[in-house]
Amino acid sequence: MTAVEVAQKKDEMPADEWDRFFDANIQDITVFPIVSYEIEATISNSETLLVSERDGRLNDIHAAIKAFLLEMKPETAAADTLEADVLAEFERLSALYSDDQITVDCRIQSIEREMV
């Protein structure tokens, strides 16, 4: 199963059903890197940016990071350049979602590489 297929299954299932599915199918699941990260948002003027706009932008960044990781090819995940590749994507996303109203900074906290 691909990471995207596994993520879709997990999103569709209740937690207990997912646990049973995972235990029964672990041999067919490729585990990709686990990336812990933080996003810092600095708002230049809190009176000009609605909370919903801020939250929407932060939700979009989380979704972009999730898509980046789920779409990663196994050879990219196994490469020695993994941390540099993730850092480059985080820098790109930080610039993409920043403007004169809000500055976002996506930072890696840790990367665990567990490949099956």
C-alpha positions, 0 to 999 in steps of 0.5 A: 500500500502507498502512504496515500492509500494508508492515510485515506484508510486511516481517515475513513476508519474509527480508531479501533477499526484502524488498529485492527486493520493496521495489525492485520496488514502491517506487512504490506504497509511502507512506513514513511518518515515521521516528521515533527514540526512546528509552525510559527505565525506572526501577524503584523496587525491583528486588527487587519487579519480575521481569525478565520483567515489565519486559521485557514492559512495555517490549515492550508499549510498543514495540508500542504505538508501532509501532501508533501510527505504522503506523496514522497517516493520511497527513494526520496525518503531513504535518501541521505538528503531527506532532512535537506529536502524537507527543510527546503519544502518547509522554506518554500511553504513558509514563503508561499503562505507569508505576506504583508499580513502574516509571516509563517515559519515552518520548522522541523523539530525531528525526523524519524526514518522507519522504512519497512 
